[in-house]
Amino acid sequence: RVLREGNQVTVIAYGPMVTTAMQAAEIAQEEGVSIEVVDLRSLSPIDMATVLDSVRSTNRVVVAAEAPTFVSVASELAASITEQAFYHLEAPVIRVGSFDTPYPPAKLEDSYLPDADRILDAVDRVLAY
């Protein structure tokens, strides 16, 4: 479902990362950037119709997930979006996730998991393309 409508960048998230994506969208709005946030709500099946509608309206995509991006749901989404909406994209799909390292001890978790700043960095990258 589309949690927040926007017209410059689509940020796709699921699970706990939805809250972080919403925080990033609020910060971006203060800076004059309009982010649409799509909450997948289900990974099987993925509602690609909603995802693709959003991609076609913003033409730029960031996929945010807590998991590392290598061989992940974020990777599959990026590939599917590129395959199904290539001619609508004005920039490559950017993935934001945890680092490709083993999960750290609890006291380092905040540094490991993506935060709003990492999402906003990706948003800046797709807008600058």
Helices and strands as residue ranges (DSSP letters): E 2-4, E 9-13, H 17-30, E 35-39, H 48-58, E 61-68, H 73-85, G 86-88, E 94-98, G 106-108, H 109-112, H 116-128
